Amino acid sequence: MLSMLTSVSPASDIEKIPENDKKVFKMFSEGETTGIFQFESDGMRRYLRQLKPDCIEDLIAMNALYRPGPMQYIDNYIARKHGREKVSYPHPAVEDVLKSTFGIAVYQEQVMLLAQRLAGYTLGEADILRRAIGKKNPEIMAEQRGVFIRRAVENGVDEETARKVFDIIEEFAHYGFNKSHSAAYATLAYRCAYLKVHYPREFLAANMTFEKNDSEMEKYLAECRRLGIPVYPPDVNKSFWHFTVEGEGIRYGLCKVKNVGASAAEDLIKTRQRLGGKFKDIYQFLEEVPPSVLNKKVFLSLVDAGAFDCFGIDRSVLYASFD
């Protein structure tokens, strides 16, 4: 998709886009995330409207929280971010570990640090603990629980706190995301959102070009309507293989016309370019486009799509005179 935007600056250098664009975070906060990687499900959009993210850390956290294990803490995270719930920590020794996520363990790296800080685990041992719990082996889990609580108590942590912390680790180890993974996802999502905010026609044209699902296509067409972006019908004299930006709107790509296909679309465009960029009438079109490309299905599909309307001939006339 980015390759279709290389002629547009600064999208052509996606590594240099600003990281704190208020318009981008406003879009996330309004849940208008159709086409945004990882952030376009109905549930995610609902939470985004409640969270009102204002920094990349919020996107990273929400991406990690929206998983089967930590999902139950999304409401707490939102409430704590907006000051409606007091931020608390399971132990003072891990305040710096959990401070960025308002006292809630969101990432695998955090639960590994909990084991390191409270029970004296090395990071290697903490990773073994994480993997052991992830396998859900009852015997190993019971063994690790005993080891963790014993070592935490020896480290000066009261037993009740040690048990509660191990419950957190056990809960997150299997379903939790690691932060590096979530950060990569959130960064990609932010960049997609930046393109959508500042180059909506190019962004949506690219998405529609590569979308293979009809229901998803309708979703993007609806998004164009919501944003007031007209989508012009296919036209043998204006359309290309892919969806393209044309004026204030988007020209429908021949790739999505039923029965046409990529090969036929490319041959049609090459023929048009050979003729100087335009077919002068339907007769020239029929004479110049190779017969191997222009079979009955392709022709009638182009008629149905309105691709010959540019010649000023009624579609019913083209149908009736096809043979």
C-alpha positions in Angstrom: 0.0 0.0 0.0 2.8 2.4 0.9 4.3 2.0 -2.6 1.2 3.7 -4.0 1.9 6.8 -1.9 5.6 7.3 -2.7 4.8 10.3 -4.9 3.3 12.1 -1.9 5.5 13.8 0.6 6.0 13.3 3.6 4.3 10.0 3.2 7.1 8.9 0.9 9.4 8.9 3.9 7.1 7.2 6.5 10.0 7.0 9.0 10.0 10.7 9.4 6.3 11.5 10.1 5.6 13.3 13.4 4.9 11.0 16.3 2.5 13.3 18.2 0.1 14.4 15.5 -3.0 15.6 17.3 -5.3 15.0 14.4 -4.2 11.3 14.3 -5.0 10.8 18.0 -8.3 12.7 17.6 -9.2 10.1 14.9 -8.3 7.2 17.3 -10.2 8.9 20.1 -13.3 9.1 18.0 -13.0 5.4 17.0 -12.9 6.3 13.3 -10.4 3.5 12.6 -11.8 1.8 9.5 -8.8 0.4 7.7 -6.4 0.8 10.6 -4.4 -2.3 11.4 -5.4 -3.9 14.7 -7.7 -1.1 15.7 -10.8 -1.4 13.5 -13.0 -4.0 15.3 -16.2 -2.8 16.9 -15.0 -3.6 20.4 -11.7 -1.9 20.0 -13.4 1.2 18.6 -15.7 1.3 21.6 -12.7 1.2 23.9 -10.8 3.8 21.9 -13.7 6.3 22.4 -13.5 5.7 26.1 -9.8 5.8 26.4 -9.2 8.8 24.2 -5.5 8.0 23.5 -3.2 10.9 23.3 0.2 9.2 22.9 1.7 6.2 21.3 2.0 4.5 24.7 -1.8 4.4 24.9 -2.0 2.7 21.6 0.7 0.2 22.5 -1.1 -0.6 25.8 -4.5 -0.9 24.2 -3.2 -3.2 21.6 -1.8 -5.5 24.3 -4.8 -5.2 26.6 -7.3 -6.2 23.8 -6.4 -9.9 24.3 -8.3 -12.7 26.0 -6.2 -12.6 29.3 -5.8 -8.9 30.1 -9.0 -7.7 28.4 -10.7 -7.7 31.8 -8.5 -4.9 32.9 -9.3 -2.5 30.0 -11.9 -0.7 32.0 -9.5 -0.3 35.0 -6.8 1.0 32.6 -9.2 3.6 31.2 -10.5 4.7 34.6 -6.9 5.1 36.0 -5.8 7.1 33.0 -8.6 9.5 33.5 -8.2 9.7 37.2 -11.5 7.9 38.1 -9.7 5.1 39.8 -6.8 5.2 42.2 -3.5 3.8 40.8 -2.1 1.1 43.1 0.8 -1.3 42.9 1.1 -4.9 44.2 4.5 -3.9 45.9 6.6 -0.7 46.1 9.5 -2.6 44.5 7.6 -2.8 41.2 6.1 0.7 41.0 8.6 1.7 38.2 7.8 -1.4 36.3 4.1 -0.8 36.2 4.0 3.0 36.4 3.6 3.5 32.6 0.5 1.3 32.6 -1.1 2.7 35.8 -0.2 -0.2 38.0 -1.6 -2.9 35.7 0.6 -5.6 34.3 0.0 -5.3 30.5 3.1 -6.9 28.9 5.0 -10.1 29.2 8.1 -8.1 29.9 6.4 -6.6 33.0 5.4 -10.0 34.5 8.9 -11.2 33.9 10.2 -8.2 35.8 7.7 -8.9 38.6 9.3 -12.3 39.1 12.8 -10.8 38.9 12.1 -7.9 41.4 10.0 -9.8 43.9 11.4 -13.3 43.9 14.9 -12.8 42.7 14.5 -14.6 39.4 17.0 -14.0 36.7 15.4 -12.8 33.4 16.2 -16.2 32.0 14.4 -17.9 34.9 11.5 -15.5 34.5 11.2 -16.5 30.8 11.2 -20.2 31.8 8.5 -19.4 34.3 6.5 -17.6 31.6 6.8 -20.4 29.1 6.0 -23.1 31.8 2.8 -21.3 32.8 1.9 -20.8 29.2 1.8 -24.5 28.7 -0.8 -24.9 31.4 0.8 -27.9 32.9 -0.8 -28.3 36.4 2.2 -30.0 38.0 4.7 -27.4 36.7 2.4 -24.6 37.6 2.1 -25.9 41.2 5.8 -26.3 41.4 6.6 -22.8 40.1 4.0 -21.3 42.4 5.7 -22.8 45.3 9.2 -21.7 44.1 8.0 -18.1 43.5 6.2 -17.7 46.8 9.1 -19.2 48.7 11.7 -17.0 47.0 9.5 -13.9 47.3 9.1 -14.4 51.0 12.8 -14.9 51.4 13.2 -11.6 49.6 11.1 -9.8 52.2 7.7 -9.9 50.5 4.7 -11.0 52.6 3.2 -14.3 51.6 -0.3 -12.8 50.7 1.3 -10.3 48.3 3.5 -13.0 46.8 0.4 -15.2 46.1 -1.5 -12.3 44.5 1.5 -11.4 42.3 1.9 -15.0 41.2 -1.8 -15.0 40.3 -1.2 -12.0 38.0 1.8 -13.7 36.4 -0.2 -16.9 35.9 -3.1 -15.0 34.3 -1.0 -13.0 31.9 1.7 -15.5 30.9 -0.3 -17.4 28.4 -2.3 -14.6 26.8 -0.2 -11.5 27.3 1.6 -9.7 24.5 5.2 -8.7 24.8 5.7 -5.0 24.6 8.0 -5.1 21.6 5.4 -6.9 19.6 2.7 -4.6 20.6 4.8 -1.5 20.0 5.5 -2.7 16.4 1.8 -3.2 15.8 0.9 0.2 17.4 3.6 2.0 15.3 2.3 0.5 12.1 -1.3 1.4 13.1 -0.2 5.0 13.9 1.4 5.3 10.5 -1.6 4.0 8.8 -3.7 6.5 10.7 -1.4 9.3 9.7 -1.9 8.4 6.1 -5.6 8.2 6.5 -5.8 11.6 8.2 -3.6 13.5 5.8 -4.0 11.5 2.6 -7.5 9.9 2.9 -8.1 9.4 -0.8 -4.7 7.7 -1.4 -5.1 5.6 1.7 -8.6 4.4 0.9 -7.7 3.8 -2.8 -4.8 1.6 -1.7 -7.0 -0.4 0.7 -9.7 -0.9 -1.9 -7.2 -2.0 -4.5 -5.8 -4.8 -2.4 -9.1 -5.9 -0.6 -10.3 -9.2 -1.8 -13.4 -9.5 0.3 -16.6 -8.0 -1.1 -18.0 -7.1 2.4 -14.8 -5.4 3.2 -15.0 -3.5 0.0 -18.4 -2.2 0.9 -16.9 -1.1 4.3 -14.4 1.1 2.5 -17.0 2.5 0.1 -19.1 3.4 3.1 -16.0 5.1 4.6 -15.6 7.1 1.5 -19.2 8.2 1.7 -18.7 9.2 5.4 -15.7 11.3 4.5 -17.4 12.9 1.6 -15.0 11.3 -1.0 -16.8 10.5 -4.3 -16.0 7.2 -5.9 -16.2 7.5 -9.7 -17.3 4.4 -11.6 -14.9 2.4 -13.8 -14.1 4.0 -17.1 -12.1 2.5 -20.0 -10.6 5.9 -20.7 -9.7 6.9 -17.1 -9.5 3.8 -14.9 -6.3 2.0 -14.2 -5.7 -1.5 -12.8 -5.8 -0.1 -9.3 -8.0 2.5 -7.6 -6.5 5.9 -8.3 -7.0 9.4 -6.9 -8.7 11.6 -9.4 -9.4 15.2 -8.4 -11.3 15.2 -5.1 -12.4 11.6 -5.5 -11.3 8.1 -6.3 -11.6 6.4 -9.6 -12.7 2.8 -9.4 -10.1 0.3 -10.5 -10.6 -2.2 -13.3 -9.2 -4.9 -11.0 -12.5 -5.0 -9.1 -14.8 -5.2 -12.1 -16.3 -8.7 -12.1 -14.9 -11.1 -14.7 -12.2 -8.6 -15.9 -9.2 -9.8 -14.0 -5.7 -8.3 -13.6 -4.4 -9.6 -17.0 -7.3 -8.3 -19.0 -7.2 -4.9 -17.2 -3.4 -4.6 -17.8 -3.8 -5.4 -21.6 -6.7 -2.9 -21.9 -4.6 -0.2 -20.3 -1.6 -0.9 -22.4 -3.7 -0.7 -25.5 -5.1 2.6 -24.4 -1.7 4.0 -23.7 -0.5 2.8 -27.1 -3.2 4.9 -28.7 -2.2 8.0 -26.8 -4.1 7.5 -23.6 -7.7 7.4 -24.8 -10.1 5.4 -27.0 -12.0 7.7 -29.3 -15.1 5.6 -29.4 -16.5 2.1 -28.8 -15.5 0.9 -32.3 -11.8 1.8 -31.8 -12.0 0.0 -28.5 -13.4 -3.2 -30.1 -10.9 -3.1 -32.9 -7.7 -2.4 -30.9 -8.2 -4.5 -27.7 -6.9 -8.0 -28.4 -9.7 -10.6 -28.9 -7.9 -12.9 -26.4 -8.7 -10.3 -23.8 -12.1 -9.1 -24.8 -14.4 -12.0 -24.6 -18.2 -11.9 -24.0 -17.9 -12.0 -20.2 -15.3 -9.2 -20.0 -17.3 -7.0 -22.4 -20.6 -7.3 -20.7 -19.1 -6.9 -17.3 -17.6 -3.6 -18.4 -21.0 -2.6 -19.8 -22.7 -3.4 -16.5 -20.1 -1.5 -14.5 -20.6 1.6 -16.7 -17.1 1.5 -18.1 -18.3 2.5 -21.6 -20.6 5.3 -20.4 -17.9 7.7 -21.5 -18.8 7.0 -25.2 -22.4 8.3 -24.6 -24.1 5.0 -25.7 -26.9 3.6 -23.6 -26.0 0.3 -21.9 -29.0 -1.4 -23.3 -27.9 -0.6 -26.8 -24.5 -2.2 -26.1 -26.2 -5.3 -24.8 -28.6 -5.5 -27.7 -25.8 -5.1 -30.3 -23.2 -7.2 -28.7 -23.2 -10.1 -31.2 
